[in-house]
Amino acid sequence: MKKPCDVLIIEDEPQIRESLREAIEMEGHRVTTACNGREALQLLKKIDAPSLILLDLFMPVMSGYEFLIEKTDRPEIRDTPVVVVSAAGNGIEGTGISGFLRKPVDLDKLYAVVDRHCQH
């Protein structure tokens, strides 16, 4: 049996956010969600660093790009792997991400990414 891990999903679209959450929870992992980068940064002050962050790029309040910049200034999450989940991925090269999943997300690819980053 796989060891459960903590995954943070940062996604502004409720239907996508909930679909990802349900799929990952069905695999036995714990999931926390945020609607934008700012909400995620506030949440990360209250919870232990997750094993993996799934990040949308285009969100109101604080985009995924802005979150990635802020993340580098936070020692507690600086090394947490981030996989971008987006329909468009232009300009993300060299931003310190660990992977990319294109929307709509293929569940087999999602599970593979989560399993890879959740192995301790």
Biopython code that builds the backbone (N, CA, C, O; Angstrom):
import numpy as np
from Bio.PDB.StructureBuilder import StructureBuilder

atoms = [
    (1, "MET", "N", (0.834, -1.185, 0.000)),
    (1, "MET", "CA", (0.000, 0.000, 0.000)),
    (1, "MET", "C", (0.880, 1.250, 0.000)),
    (1, "MET", "O", (1.896, 1.308, 0.692)),
    (2, "LYS", "N", (0.478, 2.235, -0.777)),
    (2, "LYS", "CA", (1.230, 3.481, -0.864)),
    (2, "LYS", "C", (1.086, 4.288, 0.419)),
    (2, "LYS", "O", (0.041, 4.277, 1.070)),
    (3, "LYS", "N", (2.157, 4.983, 0.764)),
    (3, "LYS", "CA", (2.104, 5.872, 1.919)),
    (3, "LYS", "C", (1.375, 7.146, 1.513)),
    (3, "LYS", "O", (1.740, 7.766, 0.514)),
    (4, "PRO", "N", (0.347, 7.552, 2.268)),
    (4, "PRO", "CA", (-0.365, 8.779, 1.904)),
    (4, "PRO", "C", (0.513, 10.009, 2.115)),
    (4, "PRO", "O", (1.367, 10.033, 3.001)),
    (5, "CYS", "N", (0.293, 11.016, 1.300)),
    (5, "CYS", "CA", (1.029, 12.262, 1.465)),
    (5, "CYS", "C", (0.070, 13.430, 1.358)),
    (5, "CYS", "O", (-1.108, 13.260, 1.044)),
    (6, "ASP", "N", (0.589, 14.611, 1.621)),
    (6, "ASP", "CA", (-0.210, 15.831, 1.570)),
    (6, "ASP", "C", (0.019, 16.547, 0.250)),
    (6, "ASP", "O", (1.157, 16.791, -0.150)),
    (7, "VAL", "N", (-1.076, 16.879, -0.420)),
    (7, "VAL", "CA", (-1.030, 17.577, -1.697)),
    (7, "VAL", "C", (-1.833, 18.870, -1.561)),
    (7, "VAL", "O", (-2.945, 18.867, -1.034)),
    (8, "LEU", "N", (-1.265, 19.965, -2.036)),
    (8, "LEU", "CA", (-1.973, 21.244, -2.078)),
    (8, "LEU", "C", (-2.342, 21.541, -3.525)),
    (8, "LEU", "O", (-1.480, 21.553, -4.403)),
    (9, "ILE", "N", (-3.627, 21.781, -3.769)),
    (9, "ILE", "CA", (-4.118, 22.142, -5.101)),
    (9, "ILE", "C", (-4.467, 23.624, -5.071)),
    (9, "ILE", "O", (-5.256, 24.069, -4.238)),
    (10, "ILE", "N", (-3.867, 24.388, -5.994)),
    (10, "ILE", "CA", (-4.165, 25.814, -6.120)),
    (10, "ILE", "C", (-4.808, 26.010, -7.491)),
    (10, "ILE", "O", (-4.132, 25.968, -8.519)),
    (11, "GLU", "N", (-6.115, 26.223, -7.488)),
    (11, "GLU", "CA", (-6.903, 26.254, -8.728)),
    (11, "GLU", "C", (-8.142, 27.110, -8.490)),
    (11, "GLU", "O", (-8.853, 26.908, -7.505)),
    (12, "ASP", "N", (-8.408, 28.064, -9.380)),
    (12, "ASP", "CA", (-9.542, 28.958, -9.180)),
    (12, "ASP", "C", (-10.873, 28.395, -9.678)),
    (12, "ASP", "O", (-11.928, 28.836, -9.223)),
    (13, "GLU", "N", (-10.848, 27.443, -10.590)),
    (13, "GLU", "CA", (-12.090, 26.871, -11.112)),
    (13, "GLU", "C", (-12.595, 25.780, -10.159)),
    (13, "GLU", "O", (-11.959, 24.734, -10.029)),
    (14, "PRO", "N", (-13.741, 26.016, -9.487)),
    (14, "PRO", "CA", (-14.225, 25.057, -8.479)),
    (14, "PRO", "C", (-14.388, 23.636, -8.998)),
    (14, "PRO", "O", (-14.038, 22.685, -8.299)),
    (15, "GLN", "N", (-14.910, 23.472, -10.204)),
    (15, "GLN", "CA", (-15.145, 22.132, -10.735)),
    (15, "GLN", "C", (-13.829, 21.384, -10.953)),
    (15, "GLN", "O", (-13.733, 20.197, -10.642)),
    (16, "ILE", "N", (-12.829, 22.060, -11.479)),
    (16, "ILE", "CA", (-11.522, 21.435, -11.696)),
    (16, "ILE", "C", (-10.862, 21.133, -10.356)),
    (16, "ILE", "O", (-10.315, 20.048, -10.156)),
    (17, "ARG", "N", (-10.915, 22.094, -9.442)),
    (17, "ARG", "CA", (-10.306, 21.935, -8.118)),
    (17, "ARG", "C", (-10.895, 20.714, -7.407)),
    (17, "ARG", "O", (-10.160, 19.903, -6.843)),
    (18, "GLU", "N", (-12.222, 20.588, -7.439)),
    (18, "GLU", "CA", (-12.870, 19.472, -6.753)),
    (18, "GLU", "C", (-12.611, 18.142, -7.450)),
    (18, "GLU", "O", (-12.455, 17.117, -6.787)),
    (19, "SER", "N", (-12.564, 18.149, -8.765)),
    (19, "SER", "CA", (-12.271, 16.911, -9.506)),
    (19, "SER", "C", (-10.872, 16.404, -9.173)),
    (19, "SER", "O", (-10.675, 15.212, -8.937)),
    (20, "LEU", "N", (-9.900, 17.320, -9.156)),
    (20, "LEU", "CA", (-8.527, 16.930, -8.792)),
    (20, "LEU", "C", (-8.474, 16.421, -7.360)),
    (20, "LEU", "O", (-7.847, 15.400, -7.075)),
    (21, "ARG", "N", (-9.144, 17.148, -6.452)),
    (21, "ARG", "CA", (-9.152, 16.748, -5.039)),
    (21, "ARG", "C", (-9.722, 15.340, -4.884)),
    (21, "ARG", "O", (-9.120, 14.492, -4.225)),
    (22, "GLU", "N", (-10.875, 15.095, -5.486)),
    (22, "GLU", "CA", (-11.515, 13.782, -5.369)),
    (22, "GLU", "C", (-10.638, 12.674, -5.936)),
    (22, "GLU", "O", (-10.507, 11.610, -5.331)),
    (23, "ALA", "N", (-10.043, 12.922, -7.088)),
    (23, "ALA", "CA", (-9.199, 11.902, -7.723)),
    (23, "ALA", "C", (-7.997, 11.555, -6.840)),
    (23, "ALA", "O", (-7.648, 10.384, -6.695)),
    (24, "ILE", "N", (-7.374, 12.565, -6.260)),
    (24, "ILE", "CA", (-6.184, 12.332, -5.430)),
    (24, "ILE", "C", (-6.571, 11.698, -4.101)),
    (24, "ILE", "O", (-5.859, 10.826, -3.604)),
    (25, "GLU", "N", (-7.687, 12.124, -3.521)),
    (25, "GLU", "CA", (-8.150, 11.509, -2.270)),
    (25, "GLU", "C", (-8.528, 10.046, -2.476)),
    (25, "GLU", "O", (-8.348, 9.228, -1.574)),
    (26, "MET", "N", (-9.054, 9.708, -3.664)),
    (26, "MET", "CA", (-9.400, 8.313, -3.950)),
    (26, "MET", "C", (-8.157, 7.423, -3.925)),
    (26, "MET", "O", (-8.254, 6.216, -3.704)),
    (27, "GLU", "N", (-6.999, 8.025, -4.153)),
    (27, "GLU", "CA", (-5.736, 7.282, -4.106)),
    (27, "GLU", "C", (-5.180, 7.222, -2.682)),
    (27, "GLU", "O", (-4.111, 6.655, -2.456)),
    (28, "GLY", "N", (-5.903, 7.804, -1.723)),
    (28, "GLY", "CA", (-5.510, 7.694, -0.319)),
    (28, "GLY", "C", (-4.681, 8.850, 0.209)),
    (28, "GLY", "O", (-4.174, 8.781, 1.328)),
    (29, "HIS", "N", (-4.532, 9.912, -0.573)),
    (29, "HIS", "CA", (-3.733, 11.053, -0.133)),
    (29, "HIS", "C", (-4.619, 12.111, 0.518)),
    (29, "HIS", "O", (-5.830, 12.152, 0.297)),
    (30, "ARG", "N", (-3.989, 12.965, 1.327)),
    (30, "ARG", "CA", (-4.679, 14.083, 1.964)),
    (30, "ARG", "C", (-4.522, 15.302, 1.062)),
    (30, "ARG", "O", (-3.433, 15.580, 0.560)),
    (31, "VAL", "N", (-5.619, 16.024, 0.864)),
    (31, "VAL", "CA", (-5.609, 17.160, -0.051)),
    (31, "VAL", "C", (-6.120, 18.414, 0.643)),
    (31, "VAL", "O", (-7.120, 18.386, 1.361)),
    (32, "THR", "N", (-5.417, 19.507, 0.415)),
    (32, "THR", "CA", (-5.855, 20.831, 0.831)),
    (32, "THR", "C", (-5.990, 21.649, -0.445)),
    (32, "THR", "O", (-5.211, 21.472, -1.381)),
    (33, "THR", "N", (-6.978, 22.546, -0.488)),
    (33, "THR", "CA", (-7.179, 23.333, -1.695)),
    (33, "THR", "C", (-7.178, 24.824, -1.390)),
    (33, "THR", "O", (-7.497, 25.252, -0.280)),
    (34, "ALA", "N", (-6.810, 25.603, -2.404)),
    (34, "ALA", "CA", (-6.854, 27.059, -2.347)),
    (34, "ALA", "C", (-7.338, 27.577, -3.696)),
    (34, "ALA", "O", (-7.110, 26.947, -4.729)),
    (35, "CYS", "N", (-8.014, 28.740, -3.681)),
    (35, "CYS", "CA", (-8.603, 29.318, -4.898)),
    (35, "CYS", "C", (-7.639, 30.182, -5.685)),
    (35, "CYS", "O", (-7.885, 30.479, -6.854)),
    (36, "ASN", "N", (-6.526, 30.595, -5.049)),
    (36, "ASN", "CA", (-5.540, 31.439, -5.730)),
    (36, "ASN", "C", (-4.238, 31.407, -4.940)),
    (36, "ASN", "O", (-4.176, 30.843, -3.847)),
    (37, "GLY", "N", (-3.207, 32.014, -5.501)),
    (37, "GLY", "CA", (-1.897, 31.985, -4.866)),
    (37, "GLY", "C", (-1.856, 32.642, -3.497)),
    (37, "GLY", "O", (-1.201, 32.135, -2.586)),
    (38, "ARG", "N", (-2.544, 33.759, -3.343)),
    (38, "ARG", "CA", (-2.535, 34.448, -2.050)),
    (38, "ARG", "C", (-3.187, 33.596, -0.966)),
    (38, "ARG", "O", (-2.665, 33.486, 0.144)),
    (39, "GLU", "N", (-4.338, 32.989, -1.295)),
    (39, "GLU", "CA", (-5.002, 32.116, -0.333)),
    (39, "GLU", "C", (-4.079, 30.954, 0.042)),
    (39, "GLU", "O", (-4.014, 30.556, 1.205)),
    (40, "ALA", "N", (-3.374, 30.419, -0.941)),
    (40, "ALA", "CA", (-2.453, 29.307, -0.677)),
    (40, "ALA", "C", (-1.329, 29.733, 0.268)),
    (40, "ALA", "O", (-0.993, 28.996, 1.195)),
    (41, "LEU", "N", (-0.748, 30.904, 0.046)),
    (41, "LEU", "CA", (0.332, 31.376, 0.918)),
    (41, "LEU", "C", (-0.161, 31.574, 2.344)),
    (41, "LEU", "O", (0.563, 31.268, 3.291)),
    (42, "GLN", "N", (-1.382, 32.083, 2.515)),
    (42, "GLN", "CA", (-1.954, 32.237, 3.848)),
    (42, "GLN", "C", (-2.171, 30.859, 4.495)),
    (42, "GLN", "O", (-1.880, 30.665, 5.675)),
    (43, "LEU", "N", (-2.676, 29.927, 3.722)),
    (43, "LEU", "CA", (-2.928, 28.575, 4.208)),
    (43, "LEU", "C", (-1.629, 27.884, 4.617)),
    (43, "LEU", "O", (-1.593, 27.167, 5.617)),
    (44, "LEU", "N", (-0.575, 28.097, 3.852)),
    (44, "LEU", "CA", (0.707, 27.450, 4.122)),
    (44, "LEU", "C", (1.359, 27.936, 5.415)),
    (44, "LEU", "O", (2.288, 27.301, 5.912)),
    (45, "LYS", "N", (0.885, 29.049, 5.962)),
    (45, "LYS", "CA", (1.364, 29.519, 7.267)),
    (45, "LYS", "C", (0.766, 28.682, 8.393)),
    (45, "LYS", "O", (1.297, 28.652, 9.503)),
    (46, "LYS", "N", (-0.350, 27.997, 8.100)),
    (46, "LYS", "CA", (-1.111, 27.272, 9.122)),
    (46, "LYS", "C", (-0.947, 25.764, 9.063)),
    (46, "LYS", "O", (-1.273, 25.066, 10.024)),
    (47, "ILE", "N", (-0.446, 25.254, 7.947)),
    (47, "ILE", "CA", (-0.338, 23.797, 7.783)),
    (47, "ILE", "C", (1.117, 23.413, 7.533)),
    (47, "ILE", "O", (1.946, 24.256, 7.190)),
    (48, "ASP", "N", (1.411, 22.130, 7.710)),
    (48, "ASP", "CA", (2.744, 21.632, 7.368)),
    (48, "ASP", "C", (2.917, 21.702, 5.852)),
    (48, "ASP", "O", (1.951, 21.616, 5.094)),
    (49, "ALA", "N", (4.160, 21.858, 5.436)),
    (49, "ALA", "CA", (4.445, 21.913, 3.996)),
    (49, "ALA", "C", (3.970, 20.626, 3.332)),
    (49, "ALA", "O", (4.238, 19.535, 3.835)),
    (50, "PRO", "N", (3.272, 20.742, 2.210)),
    (50, "PRO", "CA", (2.820, 19.544, 1.504)),
    (50, "PRO", "C", (3.981, 18.855, 0.795)),
    (50, "PRO", "O", (5.058, 19.428, 0.632)),
    (51, "SER", "N", (3.741, 17.624, 0.382)),
    (51, "SER", "CA", (4.730, 16.889, -0.407)),
    (51, "SER", "C", (4.749, 17.366, -1.847)),
    (51, "SER", "O", (5.758, 17.230, -2.538)),
    (52, "LEU", "N", (3.621, 17.932, -2.304)),
    (52, "LEU", "CA", (3.465, 18.343, -3.692)),
    (52, "LEU", "C", (2.444, 19.471, -3.776)),
    (52, "LEU", "O", (1.442, 19.471, -3.061)),
    (53, "ILE", "N", (2.710, 20.435, -4.661)),
    (53, "ILE", "CA", (1.756, 21.493, -4.965)),
    (53, "ILE", "C", (1.369, 21.372, -6.434)),
    (53, "ILE", "O", (2.232, 21.335, -7.311)),
    (54, "LEU", "N", (0.056, 21.312, -6.698)),
    (54, "LEU", "CA", (-0.470, 21.354, -8.061)),
    (54, "LEU", "C", (-0.977, 22.772, -8.273)),
    (54, "LEU", "O", (-1.830, 23.246, -7.523)),
    (55, "LEU", "N", (-0.459, 23.451, -9.290)),
    (55, "LEU", "CA", (-0.660, 24.889, -9.442)),
    (55, "LEU", "C", (-1.205, 25.276, -10.807)),
    (55, "LEU", "O", (-0.604, 24.973, -11.838)),
    (56, "ASP", "N", (-2.350, 25.948, -10.801)),
    (56, "ASP", "CA", (-2.866, 26.570, -12.017)),
    (56, "ASP", "C", (-2.070, 27.849, -12.248)),
    (56, "ASP", "O", (-1.543, 28.424, -11.295)),
    (57, "LEU", "N", (-1.974, 28.300, -13.484)),
    (57, "LEU", "CA", (-1.222, 29.517, -13.777)),
    (57, "LEU", "C", (-2.075, 30.774, -13.782)),
    (57, "LEU", "O", (-1.658, 31.813, -13.270)),
    (58, "PHE", "N", (-3.269, 30.685, -14.359)),
    (58, "PHE", "CA", (-4.087, 31.874, -14.565)),
    (58, "PHE", "C", (-5.224, 31.911, -13.554)),
    (58, "PHE", "O", (-6.231, 31.218, -13.703)),
    (59, "MET", "N", (-5.042, 32.741, -12.513)),
    (59, "MET", "CA", (-6.034, 32.877, -11.453)),
    (59, "MET", "C", (-6.129, 34.347, -11.054)),
    (59, "MET", "O", (-5.169, 35.103, -11.203)),
    (60, "PRO", "N", (-7.296, 34.745, -10.546)),
    (60, "PRO", "CA", (-7.407, 36.116, -10.036)),
    (60, "PRO", "C", (-6.681, 36.250, -8.693)),
    (60, "PRO", "O", (-6.278, 35.246, -8.105)),
    (61, "VAL", "N", (-6.519, 37.438, -8.224)),
    (61, "VAL", "CA", (-5.893, 37.807, -6.954)),
    (61, "VAL", "C", (-4.384, 37.602, -7.004)),
    (61, "VAL", "O", (-3.632, 38.573, -6.919)),
    (62, "MET", "N", (-3.925, 36.355, -7.140)),
    (62, "MET", "CA", (-2.500, 36.058, -7.313)),
    (62, "MET", "C", (-2.370, 34.874, -8.257)),
    (62, "MET", "O", (-2.848, 33.779, -7.960)),
    (63, "SER", "N", (-1.729, 35.095, -9.383)),
    (63, "SER", "CA", (-1.578, 34.046, -10.399)),
    (63, "SER", "C", (-0.572, 32.987, -9.957)),
    (63, "SER", "O", (0.137, 33.144, -8.963)),
    (64, "GLY", "N", (-0.535, 31.915, -10.722)),
    (64, "GLY", "CA", (0.454, 30.873, -10.477)),
    (64, "GLY", "C", (1.874, 31.377, -10.651)),
    (64, "GLY", "O", (2.777, 30.986, -9.910)),
    (65, "TYR", "N", (2.070, 32.249, -11.637)),
    (65, "TYR", "CA", (3.398, 32.841, -11.858)),
    (65, "TYR", "C", (3.828, 33.632, -10.622)),
    (65, "TYR", "O", (4.963, 33.504, -10.163)),
    (66, "GLU", "N", (2.923, 34.448, -10.086)),
    (66, "GLU", "CA", (3.235, 35.254, -8.900)),
    (66, "GLU", "C", (3.484, 34.360, -7.685)),
    (66, "GLU", "O", (4.358, 34.646, -6.866)),
    (67, "PHE", "N", (2.711, 33.276, -7.572)),
    (67, "PHE", "CA", (2.916, 32.328, -6.477)),
    (67, "PHE", "C", (4.321, 31.731, -6.536)),
    (67, "PHE", "O", (4.988, 31.613, -5.508)),
    (68, "LEU", "N", (4.773, 31.354, -7.733)),
    (68, "LEU", "CA", (6.109, 30.766, -7.874)),
    (68, "LEU", "C", (7.202, 31.734, -7.416)),
    (68, "LEU", "O", (8.188, 31.320, -6.807)),
    (69, "ILE", "N", (7.023, 33.014, -7.709)),
    (69, "ILE", "CA", (7.997, 34.016, -7.266)),
    (69, "ILE", "C", (7.988, 34.118, -5.745)),
    (69, "ILE", "O", (9.046, 34.120, -5.116)),
    (70, "GLU", "N", (6.806, 34.203, -5.158)),
    (70, "GLU", "CA", (6.677, 34.295, -3.695)),
    (70, "GLU", "C", (7.227, 33.041, -3.010)),
    (70, "GLU", "O", (7.842, 33.127, -1.947)),
    (71, "LYS", "N", (7.006, 31.900, -3.615)),
    (71, "LYS", "CA", (7.437, 30.620, -3.031)),
    (71, "LYS", "C", (8.946, 30.591, -2.794)),
    (71, "LYS", "O", (9.406, 30.019, -1.806)),
    (72, "THR", "N", (9.705, 31.195, -3.680)),
    (72, "THR", "CA", (11.166, 31.169, -3.533)),
    (72, "THR", "C", (11.644, 31.944, -2.306)),
    (72, "THR", "O", (12.758, 31.727, -1.830)),
    (73, "ASP", "N", (10.802, 32.849, -1.793)),
    (73, "ASP", "CA", (11.155, 33.622, -0.602)),
    (73, "ASP", "C", (10.677, 32.979, 0.689)),
    (73, "ASP", "O", (10.829, 33.559, 1.764)),
    (74, "ARG", "N", (10.106, 31.802, 0.596)),
    (74, "ARG", "CA", (9.555, 31.116, 1.774)),
    (74, "ARG", "C", (10.336, 29.832, 2.035)),
    (74, "ARG", "O", (10.102, 28.819, 1.375)),
    (75, "PRO", "N", (11.267, 29.868, 2.996)),
    (75, "PRO", "CA", (12.103, 28.688, 3.247)),
    (75, "PRO", "C", (11.314, 27.415, 3.533)),
    (75, "PRO", "O", (11.755, 26.323, 3.175)),
    (76, "GLU", "N", (10.154, 27.541, 4.173)),
    (76, "GLU", "CA", (9.384, 26.349, 4.554)),
    (76, "GLU", "C", (8.781, 25.624, 3.352)),
    (76, "GLU", "O", (8.441, 24.446, 3.456)),
    (77, "ILE", "N", (8.642, 26.306, 2.211)),
    (77, "ILE", "CA", (8.079, 25.655, 1.020)),
    (77, "ILE", "C", (8.965, 25.789, -0.211)),
    (77, "ILE", "O", (8.610, 25.313, -1.289)),
    (78, "ARG", "N", (10.097, 26.427, -0.056)),
    (78, "ARG", "CA", (10.991, 26.693, -1.203)),
    (78, "ARG", "C", (11.303, 25.420, -1.993)),
    (78, "ARG", "O", (11.344, 25.440, -3.223)),
    (79, "ASP", "N", (11.522, 24.317, -1.281)),
    (79, "ASP", "CA", (11.920, 23.072, -1.944)),
    (79, "ASP", "C", (10.752, 22.137, -2.250)),
    (79, "ASP", "O", (10.958, 21.035, -2.759)),
    (80, "THR", "N", (9.529, 22.567, -1.944)),
    (80, "THR", "CA", (8.363, 21.736, -2.243)),
    (80, "THR", "C", (8.154, 21.679, -3.753)),
    (80, "THR", "O", (8.073, 22.726, -4.396)),
    (81, "PRO", "N", (8.066, 20.486, -4.335)),
    (81, "PRO", "CA", (7.875, 20.394, -5.778)),
    (81, "PRO", "C", (6.528, 20.977, -6.209)),
    (81, "PRO", "O", (5.514, 20.805, -5.533)),
    (82, "VAL", "N", (6.541, 21.667, -7.347)),
    (82, "VAL", "CA", (5.336, 22.254, -7.930)),
    (82, "VAL", "C", (5.151, 21.685, -9.325)),
    (82, "VAL", "O", (6.059, 21.718, -10.155)),
    (83, "VAL", "N", (3.962, 21.164, -9.564)),
    (83, "VAL", "CA", (3.588, 20.712, -10.898)),
    (83, "VAL", "C", (2.489, 21.642, -11.386)),
    (83, "VAL", "O", (1.444, 21.772, -10.748)),
    (84, "VAL", "N", (2.730, 22.283, -12.513)),
    (84, "VAL", "CA", (1.760, 23.199, -13.090)),
    (84, "VAL", "C", (0.678, 22.390, -13.800)),
    (84, "VAL", "O", (0.962, 21.446, -14.537)),
    (85, "VAL", "N", (-0.578, 22.791, -13.554)),
    (85, "VAL", "CA", (-1.738, 22.173, -14.205)),
    (85, "VAL", "C", (-2.433, 23.299, -14.955)),
    (85, "VAL", "O", (-3.086, 24.148, -14.349)),
    (86, "SER", "N", (-2.291, 23.303, -16.278)),
    (86, "SER", "CA", (-2.791, 24.433, -17.056)),
    (86, "SER", "C", (-3.084, 24.029, -18.490)),
    (86, "SER", "O", (-2.528, 23.057, -19.001)),
    (87, "ALA", "N", (-3.961, 24.785, -19.131)),
    (87, "ALA", "CA", (-4.218, 24.576, -20.555)),
    (87, "ALA", "C", (-3.120, 25.210, -21.396)),
    (87, "ALA", "O", (-2.897, 24.817, -22.541)),
    (88, "ALA", "N", (-2.432, 26.198, -20.819)),
    (88, "ALA", "CA", (-1.343, 26.889, -21.513)),
    (88, "ALA", "C", (-0.119, 26.900, -20.615)),
    (88, "ALA", "O", (-0.220, 27.186, -19.422)),
    (89, "GLY", "N", (1.020, 26.593, -21.179)),
    (89, "GLY", "CA", (2.220, 26.534, -20.372)),
    (89, "GLY", "C", (3.354, 27.369, -20.896)),
    (89, "GLY", "O", (4.514, 27.117, -20.570)),
    (90, "ASN", "N", (3.043, 28.358, -21.701)),
    (90, "ASN", "CA", (4.102, 29.190, -22.257)),
    (90, "ASN", "C", (4.771, 30.022, -21.180)),
    (90, "ASN", "O", (4.099, 30.607, -20.330)),
    (91, "GLY", "N", (6.098, 30.075, -21.217)),
    (91, "GLY", "CA", (6.831, 30.932, -20.300)),
    (91, "GLY", "C", (7.105, 30.352, -18.940)),
    (91, "GLY", "O", (7.537, 31.076, -18.043)),
    (92, "ILE", "N", (6.867, 29.048, -18.751)),
    (92, "ILE", "CA", (7.117, 28.480, -17.438)),
    (92, "ILE", "C", (8.478, 27.813, -17.327)),
    (92, "ILE", "O", (8.871, 27.385, -16.242)),
    (93, "GLU", "N", (9.198, 27.720, -18.433)),
    (93, "GLU", "CA", (10.514, 27.101, -18.393)),
    (93, "GLU", "C", (11.419, 27.927, -17.473)),
    (93, "GLU", "O", (11.387, 29.157, -17.499)),
    (94, "GLY", "N", (12.207, 27.251, -16.679)),
    (94, "GLY", "CA", (13.157, 27.940, -15.815)),
    (94, "GLY", "C", (12.536, 28.593, -14.600)),
    (94, "GLY", "O", (13.176, 29.423, -13.953)),
    (95, "THR", "N", (11.297, 28.237, -14.272)),
    (95, "THR", "CA", (10.636, 28.853, -13.123)),
    (95, "THR", "C", (10.680, 27.972, -11.884)),
    (95, "THR", "O", (10.036, 28.278, -10.880)),
    (96, "GLY", "N", (11.423, 26.899, -11.948)),
    (96, "GLY", "CA", (11.546, 26.031, -10.784)),
    (96, "GLY", "C", (10.408, 25.045, -10.620)),
    (96, "GLY", "O", (10.173, 24.559, -9.513)),
    (97, "ILE", "N", (9.699, 24.738, -11.686)),
    (97, "ILE", "CA", (8.631, 23.752, -11.560)),
    (97, "ILE", "C", (9.188, 22.347, -11.755)),
    (97, "ILE", "O", (10.239, 22.151, -12.366)),
    (98, "SER", "N", (8.456, 21.380, -11.218)),
    (98, "SER", "CA", (8.890, 19.982, -11.286)),
    (98, "SER", "C", (8.183, 19.191, -12.373)),
    (98, "SER", "O", (8.542, 18.046, -12.647)),
    (99, "GLY", "N", (7.179, 19.799, -12.992)),
    (99, "GLY", "CA", (6.453, 19.089, -14.027)),
    (99, "GLY", "C", (5.297, 19.907, -14.541)),
    (99, "GLY", "O", (5.022, 21.003, -14.052)),
    (100, "PHE", "N", (4.617, 19.357, -15.543)),
    (100, "PHE", "CA", (3.512, 20.057, -16.189)),
    (100, "PHE", "C", (2.452, 19.046, -16.587)),
    (100, "PHE", "O", (2.761, 18.022, -17.197)),
    (101, "LEU", "N", (1.203, 19.331, -16.242)),
    (101, "LEU", "CA", (0.057, 18.544, -16.686)),
    (101, "LEU", "C", (-0.871, 19.464, -17.456)),
    (101, "LEU", "O", (-1.274, 20.511, -16.950)),
    (102, "ARG", "N", (-1.209, 19.078, -18.673)),
    (102, "ARG", "CA", (-2.094, 19.901, -19.501)),
    (102, "ARG", "C", (-3.556, 19.589, -19.186)),
    (102, "ARG", "O", (-3.939, 18.430, -19.031)),
    (103, "LYS", "N", (-4.367, 20.651, -19.094)),
    (103, "LYS", "CA", (-5.812, 20.486, -18.927)),
    (103, "LYS", "C", (-6.429, 20.207, -20.283)),
    (103, "LYS", "O", (-5.977, 20.771, -21.279)),
    (104, "PRO", "N", (-7.446, 19.359, -20.362)),
    (104, "PRO", "CA", (-7.993, 18.556, -19.277)),
    (104, "PRO", "C", (-6.997, 17.478, -18.848)),
    (104, "PRO", "O", (-6.307, 16.884, -19.677)),
    (105, "VAL", "N", (-6.937, 17.243, -17.560)),
    (105, "VAL", "CA", (-5.915, 16.370, -16.984)),
    (105, "VAL", "C", (-6.251, 14.903, -17.221)),
    (105, "VAL", "O", (-7.362, 14.449, -16.945)),
    (106, "ASP", "N", (-5.280, 14.183, -17.731)),
    (106, "ASP", "CA", (-5.366, 12.732, -17.887)),
    (106, "ASP", "C", (-5.125, 12.121, -16.503)),
    (106, "ASP", "O", (-4.085, 12.368, -15.894)),
    (107, "LEU", "N", (-6.072, 11.329, -16.003)),
    (107, "LEU", "CA", (-5.958, 10.794, -14.645)),
    (107, "LEU", "C", (-4.733, 9.905, -14.458)),
    (107, "LEU", "O", (-4.104, 9.946, -13.401)),
    (108, "ASP", "N", (-4.386, 9.111, -15.452)),
    (108, "ASP", "CA", (-3.200, 8.259, -15.323)),
    (108, "ASP", "C", (-1.942, 9.110, -15.142)),
    (108, "ASP", "O", (-1.069, 8.773, -14.342)),
    (109, "LYS", "N", (-1.855, 10.216, -15.890)),
    (109, "LYS", "CA", (-0.701, 11.115, -15.743)),
    (109, "LYS", "C", (-0.722, 11.806, -14.391)),
    (109, "LYS", "O", (0.327, 11.985, -13.772)),
    (110, "LEU", "N", (-1.905, 12.198, -13.921)),
    (110, "LEU", "CA", (-2.029, 12.811, -12.597)),
    (110, "LEU", "C", (-1.548, 11.852, -11.516)),
    (110, "LEU", "O", (-0.753, 12.227, -10.655)),
    (111, "TYR", "N", (-2.032, 10.616, -11.565)),
    (111, "TYR", "CA", (-1.631, 9.629, -10.558)),
    (111, "TYR", "C", (-0.131, 9.363, -10.600)),
    (111, "TYR", "O", (0.504, 9.205, -9.557)),
    (112, "ALA", "N", (0.431, 9.314, -11.793)),
    (112, "ALA", "CA", (1.883, 9.079, -11.931)),
    (112, "ALA", "C", (2.668, 10.218, -11.303)),
    (112, "ALA", "O", (3.658, 9.980, -10.611)),
    (113, "VAL", "N", (2.237, 11.461, -11.537)),
    (113, "VAL", "CA", (2.936, 12.628, -10.965)),
    (113, "VAL", "C", (2.835, 12.614, -9.445)),
    (113, "VAL", "O", (3.830, 12.829, -8.753)),
    (114, "VAL", "N", (1.649, 12.366, -8.928)),
    (114, "VAL", "CA", (1.462, 12.341, -7.477)),
    (114, "VAL", "C", (2.284, 11.218, -6.861)),
    (114, "VAL", "O", (2.953, 11.426, -5.848)),
    (115, "ASP", "N", (2.244, 10.042, -7.455)),
    (115, "ASP", "CA", (3.020, 8.906, -6.923)),
    (115, "ASP", "C", (4.521, 9.212, -6.930)),
    (115, "ASP", "O", (5.219, 8.893, -5.968)),
    (116, "ARG", "N", (5.014, 9.816, -7.986)),
    (116, "ARG", "CA", (6.447, 10.134, -8.092)),
    (116, "ARG", "C", (6.873, 11.101, -6.999)),
    (116, "ARG", "O", (7.940, 10.932, -6.408)),
    (117, "HIS", "N", (6.062, 12.103, -6.723)),
    (117, "HIS", "CA", (6.451, 13.112, -5.742)),
    (117, "HIS", "C", (6.092, 12.742, -4.316)),
    (117, "HIS", "O", (6.547, 13.392, -3.374)),
    (118, "CYS", "N", (5.287, 11.713, -4.146)),
    (118, "CYS", "CA", (4.867, 11.331, -2.805)),
    (118, "CYS", "C", (5.644, 10.135, -2.261)),
    (118, "CYS", "O", (5.357, 9.670, -1.159)),
    (119, "GLN", "N", (6.602, 9.641, -2.996)),
    (119, "GLN", "CA", (7.439, 8.557, -2.483)),
    (119, "GLN", "C", (8.483, 9.137, -1.554)),
    (119, "GLN", "O", (9.265, 9.998, -1.957)),
    (120, "HIS", "N", (8.505, 8.677, -0.318)),
    (120, "HIS", "CA", (9.428, 9.213, 0.677)),
    (120, "HIS", "C", (10.594, 8.264, 0.870)),
    (120, "HIS", "O", (11.486, 8.537, 1.673)),
]
sb = StructureBuilder()
sb.init_structure("model")
sb.init_model(0)
sb.init_chain("A")
sb.init_seg("    ")
for serial, (resi, resn, name, xyz) in enumerate(atoms, 1):
    if name == "N":
        sb.init_residue(resn, " ", resi, " ")
    sb.init_atom(name, np.array(xyz, "f"), 0.0, 1.0, " ", f" {name:<3s}", serial, name[0])
structure = sb.get_structure()
